[in-house]
Amino acid sequence: MAHAEESAIDVIVADLLHWFRAHGCDPDSALDRAQMHLEAELPEAV
């Protein structure tokens, strides 16, 4: 499981965060917004 988690983190960093930065977006803000969306969806999935 730890290897899968590390692989997922590598994908997020290598692809998404670099893309945000390359397009002038703040990666930290994007992560915060993504976390808020996830938390908002969790009660619906349970």
Secondary structure, 3 states (H helix, E strand, C coil): CHHHHHHHHHHHHHHHHHHHHHCCCCHHHHHHHHHHHHHHHHHHHC
